[in-house]
Amino acid sequence: MSKKIVPDPPLPCTSTRPFGRCDAGHDPLFTVNPNISAEDALVHVALYLRSAYETGYKALDHMREEGRGMFWSNLHAIEMAEGVIEAILDGIESTPPSTSGSPQNSVVP
């Protein structure tokens, strides 16, 4: 096995991105702030997905039976996206931080 002498590149930060479309033709109202670390942004996404799932799950109590199956597929999609985000965060958090100026010595097969 050889040792990797080049450090892994840092994860990118966010860029400015407007969102919050209005079907009445207005410009988006909100914007993602630039220069937020990818890890921090993913933590927020995980929280938003968890909230969407929990809210949707509670909404099932107020739906007619014929629409519940389609809504369950929505909840499953949210749950899958949340699983991917959590797995990415677990990977980021389990990777030892590289110190500035010194290469990270990870083993490459």
Secondary structure, 3 states (H helix, E strand, C coil): CEECCCCCCCCCECCCEEECCCCCCCCCCEEECCCCEHHHHHHHHHHHHHHHHHHHHHHHHHCCHHHHHHHHHHHHHHHHHHHHHHHHHHHHHHCCCCCCCCCCCCEEC
